[in-house]
């Protein structure tokens, strides 16, 4: 089957053509900065009076759509020659002299060999720092990213490259990541943030979900009552002393019967006061902590957050997130001020006929013009320009 990226160039041709047997090659070049791939295919279109042949290429950084090129139509001999020329240019070896998975010189592409997986696997990453408001735990990769990492994992276990395939560098949007398939970690190449990753099959995922569904959820109210019960005044009540037994000598001396003592009114014992620890525990139970503290206070489960914010100090923004009223209002004003200044600078650039990048500096025509257009806003001055 032709590579699905061919449909971007010619959708009708992608539906008609078929792969020429033995002319489907996927090349990979691994480096410390970024990995590259190169798909090379020989295609045949048999729907015309005579068969037409094409040489299709798709190459780029791993994790990106890359560039695409379709050469042809050719005769079968011309297609084979074009295919062999591209293969030798990329690998440094003549077509037919290199087998899939064999080691090549550093800097060249090698022919990857991928064995069919028994079961499609899912990939997950572990969040431990609350990024994007996520709780601690495992989260699934997006479908495209999971398929890409699974393909790299299959390459690693199928090819004899002396562990060169253990660490791969891929692009994902604005960032690039180093995937260590032996240590099972991903590292952001720009920020250095390292996260654990794992490979999870669908069978294992379904069995885990079934076990989690059978497990009853924890009742937080019962847990809180149990904690408070262990510190209740009944548990802190001191034990009554047992009456001490008189010694034998004293019994011998008191042979004469003693006069009956006058009955004294029994004192009603006062209820023991709650300890300071109990008061502190109850006071602490009203303070919300953690990432969802504001939401819990806003819902009335707690009286305040650890920073002193109460329900009257909170509100829901347009995204449904509970935020501080004061900080939200300050952020809105700051955003409006910066937006007004940017609009003034853009209008000043248009009036002065400025094109390209120009840093905003005081005592320049651009700065003065923008200040005239927006005199009530504090200018947003850029730092030293990078040359």
C-alpha positions as CSV (number, residue, x, y, z in Angstrom):
1,X,0.0,0.0,0.0
2,X,1.3,3.5,-0.9
3,X,2.2,5.7,2.0
4,X,-0.8,7.7,3.1
5,X,1.1,11.0,2.8
6,X,0.9,10.6,-1.1
7,X,-2.8,11.6,-0.9
8,X,-1.6,15.2,0.0
9,X,0.0,15.5,-3.5
10,X,-2.5,13.5,-5.6
11,X,-5.5,11.9,-3.9
12,X,-6.8,10.2,-7.1
13,X,-3.4,8.7,-7.9
14,X,-3.0,7.5,-4.3
15,X,-6.2,5.5,-4.7
16,X,-5.1,3.9,-8.1
17,X,-1.5,3.0,-7.6
18,X,-0.1,-0.1,-6.0
19,X,3.4,-0.8,-4.5
20,X,5.9,-2.5,-6.6
21,X,7.1,-5.6,-4.8
22,X,10.4,-5.1,-3.0
23,X,10.4,-1.3,-3.5
24,X,9.1,0.0,-0.2
25,X,12.0,1.4,1.9
26,X,11.8,3.4,5.2
27,X,15.1,5.0,6.1
28,X,16.1,6.6,9.4
29,X,19.0,8.8,10.5
30,X,19.5,9.2,14.3
31,X,21.5,12.1,15.8
32,X,21.8,13.8,19.2
33,X,19.9,16.9,18.0
34,X,17.0,15.6,15.9
35,X,16.1,12.4,14.0
36,X,15.2,12.3,10.3
37,X,13.2,9.8,8.3
38,X,13.0,9.2,4.5
39,X,10.2,7.1,2.9
40,X,11.1,5.8,-0.6
41,X,8.6,3.8,-2.7
42,X,8.2,2.5,-6.2
43,X,4.5,2.7,-7.4
44,X,2.7,1.2,-10.4
45,X,-0.5,2.6,-12.0
46,X,-2.1,-0.2,-14.1
47,X,-5.4,1.4,-15.0
48,X,-4.2,2.9,-18.3
49,X,-3.5,1.2,-21.6
50,X,0.1,0.7,-20.4
51,X,1.4,0.6,-16.9
52,X,3.0,3.8,-15.6
53,X,5.6,3.8,-12.8
54,X,6.4,6.5,-10.2
55,X,9.0,7.1,-7.6
56,X,7.6,8.6,-4.4
57,X,9.6,10.2,-1.6
58,X,8.6,11.7,1.8
59,X,11.3,13.0,4.2
60,X,11.8,15.3,7.2
61,X,12.3,15.5,10.9
62,X,10.7,12.6,12.9
63,X,7.4,13.7,14.2
64,X,6.7,16.2,11.4
65,X,4.7,15.8,8.1
66,X,7.9,16.5,6.1
67,X,8.4,17.2,2.4
68,X,6.9,15.2,-0.4
69,X,8.0,14.5,-4.0
70,X,6.5,12.4,-6.8
71,X,8.7,11.7,-9.9
72,X,7.2,10.1,-13.0
73,X,5.5,8.7,-14.9
74,X,8.4,6.4,-15.8
75,X,8.9,3.1,-17.5
76,X,9.7,0.3,-15.1
77,X,13.4,0.4,-15.8
78,X,13.5,4.2,-15.3
79,X,11.7,3.9,-12.0
80,X,14.2,1.3,-10.8
81,X,17.1,3.5,-11.7
82,X,15.6,6.6,-10.0
83,X,14.8,4.5,-6.9
84,X,18.4,3.1,-6.7
85,X,19.9,6.5,-7.2
86,X,18.0,8.0,-4.2
87,X,18.7,5.0,-2.1
88,X,22.5,5.1,-2.7
89,X,22.5,8.9,-2.1
90,X,20.9,8.5,1.3
91,X,22.5,5.3,2.6
92,X,25.9,5.5,1.0
93,X,25.4,1.9,-0.2
94,X,24.3,0.6,-3.6
95,X,20.8,-0.7,-3.9
96,X,20.9,-4.5,-3.4
97,X,24.1,-4.4,-1.3
98,X,22.3,-3.5,2.0
99,X,19.8,-5.4,4.0
100,X,17.2,-4.1,6.4
101,X,18.6,-3.4,9.9
102,X,22.3,-3.6,8.8
103,X,24.6,-1.0,10.3
104,X,25.8,1.9,8.2
105,X,28.4,4.6,8.6
106,X,27.6,7.4,11.0
107,X,25.7,10.3,9.3
108,X,24.0,8.1,6.7
109,X,20.5,6.8,6.7
110,X,20.0,3.1,7.5
111,X,17.2,0.8,6.3
112,X,14.9,0.2,9.2
113,X,13.4,-3.2,9.7
114,X,10.1,-3.3,11.7
115,X,8.6,-6.6,12.9
116,X,4.8,-6.8,13.2
117,X,3.6,-6.3,16.7
118,X,1.4,-8.9,18.3
119,X,-0.9,-6.3,19.8
120,X,-1.2,-2.5,19.3
121,X,0.2,-0.7,22.4
122,X,-0.6,2.6,23.9
123,X,1.9,5.0,25.4
124,X,1.5,7.1,28.6
125,X,3.5,9.7,30.4
126,X,3.6,10.5,34.1
127,X,2.7,14.0,35.5
128,X,4.3,14.8,38.8
129,X,4.5,18.6,38.8
130,X,0.9,19.7,38.1
131,X,1.5,21.0,34.6
132,X,-1.6,22.4,32.9
133,X,-3.5,21.8,36.2
134,X,-3.2,18.0,35.9
135,X,-3.2,15.8,38.9
136,X,-0.4,13.4,39.7
137,X,-0.7,10.2,37.6
138,X,-0.4,8.6,34.1
139,X,-1.9,10.3,31.1
140,X,-2.2,8.9,27.5
141,X,-0.3,10.3,24.5
142,X,-2.3,11.6,21.7
143,X,-3.1,9.0,19.0
144,X,-0.5,10.3,16.5
145,X,2.3,10.6,19.1
146,X,1.5,7.2,20.5
147,X,1.7,5.6,17.1
148,X,5.0,7.4,16.4
149,X,6.6,6.2,19.7
150,X,5.3,2.7,19.1
151,X,6.9,2.7,15.7
152,X,10.2,3.8,17.2
153,X,9.9,1.1,19.8
154,X,9.4,-1.5,17.1
155,X,12.5,-0.2,15.3
156,X,14.5,-0.5,18.5
157,X,13.6,-4.1,19.2
158,X,13.8,-5.2,15.6
159,X,17.1,-3.7,14.4
160,X,20.7,-4.6,15.4
161,X,22.2,-1.1,15.7
162,X,24.2,-1.6,18.9
163,X,21.7,0.5,21.0
164,X,21.9,3.4,18.6
165,X,18.1,3.2,18.4
166,X,17.7,3.4,22.2
167,X,17.5,7.2,22.4
168,X,15.5,9.0,19.7
169,X,14.8,12.8,19.3
170,X,11.5,13.8,17.8
171,X,9.6,17.0,17.1
172,X,6.2,17.7,18.7
173,X,4.8,21.1,18.0
174,X,7.0,23.8,19.4
175,X,9.2,21.4,21.4
176,X,11.5,18.5,20.7
177,X,11.9,15.5,23.0
178,X,14.5,12.8,23.6
179,X,12.8,9.5,24.0
180,X,14.9,6.9,25.9
181,X,13.3,3.5,25.1
182,X,15.5,1.6,27.6
183,X,15.2,4.0,30.6
184,X,11.6,4.7,29.5
185,X,11.8,8.4,29.9
186,X,11.1,11.5,27.8
187,X,13.1,14.7,28.1
188,X,12.2,18.1,26.8
189,X,15.3,19.1,24.8
190,X,14.6,22.8,25.5
191,X,13.6,22.9,29.2
192,X,15.3,19.7,30.4
193,X,12.1,18.4,32.1
194,X,12.2,14.6,32.4
195,X,9.1,12.4,32.7
196,X,8.6,8.7,33.0
197,X,6.8,6.9,30.1
198,X,5.4,3.4,29.8
199,X,4.1,1.1,27.1
200,X,0.6,-0.2,27.8
201,X,-1.3,-2.7,25.7
202,X,-5.1,-2.5,25.3
203,X,-5.6,-5.8,27.1
204,X,-3.8,-4.5,30.1
205,X,-5.7,-1.2,30.0
206,X,-9.1,-2.9,29.9
207,X,-8.2,-5.3,32.8
208,X,-7.0,-2.3,34.9
209,X,-10.2,-0.4,34.2
210,X,-12.3,-3.5,35.3
211,X,-10.4,-3.8,38.5
212,X,-10.8,0.0,39.2
213,X,-14.5,-0.3,38.5
214,X,-14.9,-3.0,41.1
215,X,-13.1,-1.1,43.8
216,X,-15.5,1.1,45.8
217,X,-14.5,4.8,45.9
218,X,-13.2,6.1,49.2
219,X,-15.7,8.1,51.3
220,X,-13.8,11.2,52.4
221,X,-16.4,12.3,55.0
222,X,-16.0,8.9,56.8
223,X,-12.2,9.2,56.7
224,X,-12.4,12.7,58.2
225,X,-14.8,11.6,60.9
226,X,-12.5,8.7,61.8
227,X,-9.5,11.0,62.1
228,X,-11.5,13.4,64.4
229,X,-12.8,10.5,66.4
230,X,-9.4,9.3,67.4
231,X,-8.7,12.8,68.9
232,X,-12.1,13.2,70.7
233,X,-12.2,14.2,74.4
234,X,-13.3,10.7,75.4
235,X,-10.0,9.4,74.3
236,X,-8.2,12.2,76.1
237,X,-10.0,11.6,79.5
238,X,-7.6,10.5,82.2
239,X,-8.1,7.1,83.8
240,X,-9.4,7.1,87.5
241,X,-6.9,6.1,90.1
242,X,-7.4,2.9,92.0
243,X,-7.6,3.2,95.9
244,X,-4.3,2.3,97.5
245,X,-4.3,-0.7,99.9
246,X,-3.3,0.0,103.5
247,X,-0.1,-1.6,104.9
248,X,-0.3,-4.5,107.5
249,X,1.2,-2.4,110.4
250,X,-1.5,0.2,110.1
251,X,-4.2,-2.5,110.3
252,X,-2.8,-3.8,113.6
253,X,-2.8,-0.4,115.3
254,X,-6.4,0.4,114.4
255,X,-8.0,-2.3,116.5
256,X,-10.7,0.0,117.8
257,X,-13.5,0.8,115.4
258,X,-13.2,4.2,113.9
259,X,-15.9,6.8,114.1
260,X,-18.0,7.0,111.0
261,X,-17.0,9.9,108.8
262,X,-19.5,12.5,107.9
263,X,-20.7,12.1,104.3
264,X,-19.4,14.7,102.0
265,X,-21.3,15.8,98.9
266,X,-19.9,14.2,95.8
267,X,-18.4,16.6,93.3
268,X,-19.7,16.5,89.8
269,X,-16.7,16.0,87.5
270,X,-16.3,18.7,84.8
271,X,-16.0,17.6,81.2
272,X,-12.4,17.7,80.2
273,X,-11.5,20.6,77.9
274,X,-10.5,19.8,74.4
275,X,-6.8,19.8,73.9
276,X,-5.0,22.4,71.9
277,X,-4.2,19.8,69.3
278,X,-7.8,19.1,68.7
279,X,-8.6,22.8,68.3
280,X,-5.8,23.1,65.8
281,X,-7.0,20.0,63.9
282,X,-10.5,21.3,63.6
283,X,-9.2,24.7,62.5
284,X,-7.0,23.1,60.0
285,X,-10.0,21.0,58.6
286,X,-11.6,24.3,57.5
287,X,-8.6,25.4,55.4
288,X,-8.4,24.0,51.9
289,X,-5.0,23.2,50.5
290,X,-3.7,21.8,47.3
291,X,-4.4,22.5,43.6
292,X,-8.2,22.5,44.0
293,X,-8.3,24.7,47.1
294,X,-10.0,27.6,45.4
295,X,-12.7,25.4,43.9
296,X,-13.4,23.7,47.2
297,X,-13.8,27.0,49.0
298,X,-16.0,28.3,46.2
299,X,-18.2,25.3,46.5
300,X,-18.6,25.9,50.2
301,X,-16.7,22.7,51.4
302,X,-14.1,24.8,53.2
303,X,-14.1,28.3,54.7
304,X,-10.8,29.6,53.2
305,X,-7.7,28.7,51.4
306,X,-4.2,28.5,52.9
307,X,-3.5,32.0,51.5
308,X,-6.6,33.4,53.2
309,X,-8.9,33.7,50.2
310,X,-12.6,33.3,51.1
311,X,-15.6,32.6,48.9
312,X,-16.4,36.3,48.5
313,X,-12.8,36.8,47.1
314,X,-13.3,34.1,44.3
315,X,-15.2,33.9,41.0
316,X,-15.4,31.6,38.0
317,X,-13.8,32.9,34.8
318,X,-15.2,32.3,31.3
319,X,-13.3,28.9,31.1
320,X,-15.1,27.7,34.3
321,X,-12.0,27.9,36.4
322,X,-12.2,29.4,39.9
323,X,-9.8,32.3,40.2
324,X,-9.1,35.3,42.5
325,X,-11.2,38.3,41.7
326,X,-8.4,40.7,42.5
327,X,-5.8,38.9,40.4
328,X,-8.2,38.3,37.6
329,X,-9.1,42.0,37.4
330,X,-5.5,43.0,37.5
331,X,-4.6,40.6,34.7
332,X,-7.5,41.8,32.6
333,X,-6.4,45.4,32.9
334,X,-2.8,44.5,32.2
335,X,-3.8,42.6,29.1
336,X,-5.9,45.5,27.8
337,X,-3.1,47.9,28.4
338,X,-0.5,45.8,26.5
339,X,-3.0,45.2,23.7
340,X,-3.6,48.9,23.4
341,X,0.1,49.7,23.3
342,X,0.7,46.9,20.6
343,X,-2.1,48.4,18.5
344,X,-0.6,51.9,18.8
345,X,2.8,50.6,17.8
346,X,1.4,48.8,14.8
347,X,-0.5,51.8,13.6
348,X,2.7,54.0,14.1
349,X,4.6,51.5,11.9
350,X,2.0,51.7,9.2
351,X,2.0,55.5,9.2
352,X,5.8,55.7,9.2
353,X,6.2,53.0,6.5
354,X,8.4,50.7,8.7
355,X,8.7,47.1,7.5
356,X,10.6,44.2,9.1
357,X,11.7,44.0,12.8
358,X,12.4,47.3,14.6
359,X,13.0,47.3,18.3
360,X,11.1,50.0,20.3
361,X,13.5,52.4,21.9
362,X,12.9,55.8,23.6
363,X,13.7,58.9,21.7
364,X,13.0,57.2,18.3
365,X,10.3,58.2,15.8
366,X,8.4,55.0,16.3
367,X,8.3,55.4,20.1
368,X,7.1,59.0,19.8
369,X,4.5,58.3,17.2
370,X,3.1,55.4,19.3
371,X,3.1,57.6,22.4
372,X,1.1,60.2,20.5
373,X,-1.5,57.6,19.5
374,X,-1.8,56.1,23.0
375,X,-0.7,58.6,25.6
376,X,-2.6,57.2,28.5
377,X,-0.9,53.7,28.4
378,X,2.5,53.0,30.0
379,X,4.7,51.9,27.1
380,X,5.7,48.2,27.0
381,X,9.4,48.6,26.2
382,X,11.4,45.7,24.8
383,X,14.8,44.7,26.2
384,X,18.1,44.7,24.3
385,X,17.6,43.3,20.9
386,X,19.4,40.1,20.0
387,X,21.8,40.7,17.1
